[in-house]
């Protein structure tokens, strides 16, 4: 702070490793211009990747660079539990085709490794707790918490009337009334 007061430069404050990242980010957001802020955020993310510091996820989020941070963290510490718990906050990205899993993300492998670790240690109660909490997170993200499914992908099927070729919105009350009168079930 004394350096800033004498020279009017925040770089030494921002480069001070003894300050927590959240404090340095607060200073950067408050006092840096856009160009300097972008440069600072890039350097924080790069340093977090090099060190394997999970606090860098504040800047990167669950992007590819964020996954690099967690991978480096697991490589240096062997702590798959932390990586699994953090990555449980993101929805699985399994790609399936004809019932077969084609690819798994590294986060899914961390979760599976942690589940296997808990099973191997016969900590079945903790494994169940982990799976239940992870399921709640996924259900909340997919279900929106209000019982309605969020649209992650635009609808791929459109229903058209055979007579007038107008599109029918399945969710509208008019479409439900038409389908009820025609004897069709309410859900498709």
Secondary structure, 3 states (H helix, E strand, C coil): CHHHHHHCCCHHHHCCCCCCHHHHHHHHHHHCCHHHHHHHHHHHHHHHHHHCCHHHHHHHCCCHHHHHHHHHHHHHHCCHHHHHHHHCCCCCCCEEECCEEEECCHHHHHHHHHHHHHHHCCCHHHHHHHHHHHHHHHHHHHHCCCCCCCCCCCCCCCEECCCCCCEECCCCHHHHHHHHHCCCCCCC
